[in-house]
């Protein structure tokens, strides 16, 4: 029997500028608006949401999405990794701790496919080597500053396995660990 600890499969799904930013200065996302015409079927978001049984997101991302007029996740469990107190919300739980430990806890609780969301958390997941599939939507703009996904160039530990040009002009590239 293997001594390796089991964990859920982890997928991340992000848009970023050609110069590697997932948000502009101050977290601005307005630059994405001209490229929002692709539907969830075309982008693969619908398939991800059907497959993923749990969402794990960082607190900054949670604060942004919880302010939207519509909650996009239905009754799917959302786990927010945070050290700050938060108001309770149905289907949302708040956790603290190292990402690897949280993944083990979620596995033990029955999660098998996790959608990891939020720049800081995805960065942690990539650095820890726990992201099994990274879907990036390369947006044909340069921002010159903002919130960077990577501390430098795309990590060499990621290998592109497919690419698709969407009608909006976005290029979807799916990466797996080397």
Steps between C-alpha positions, in 0.01 A plus 500: 500500500633844406606735778430802276218713635207528264359831391235622257585568137562876474407720202553874459335720236622859445521780245819701474653770285784425262738648758373265772252707702169359627378842615601857434610756756283491812348167392330656195329245271341745253762412236335157469157640401564515121587129509203373697294381202597134512243283672568255782475208257763650266743584780464166676367662817175299490691172476728606787204588720333166425819307579621692806325406823657775715634850446797617702568870473702768666340770711560786255326305224215410734450865593479592130258223395280534808434863400367395156121526464483127418668211684644287218567183698149388593508249784851374417717511816737797505794496741676831561857495626533803728635629830240776524154463657212475253122509509337158461348411163313190392726239330814699595751398767813679612828326577852586606817305447751385246361415157631140509326436833174657381510277189550190718211609725273555198596156363404343833171694490422350156624760248650339191534789249575849621473824305774725643421869451682821581842623393676457835357154558572382144856633535538303826358189334741529208797555732395199709458285187137409578331647190416212267352713222543872436276662240623844398314740275759724338335838438652697208588809708796613708435676830851597605411458868250355744462161662742250346425128495863396487802663659669480159448301181265204477649220712687238297328234709183557294453344158226612257276209402243685287420844365190655346430845358157611619268727296579797727871478420598336827740209471423217744803290588472201729817410689592190700803450724810382310 
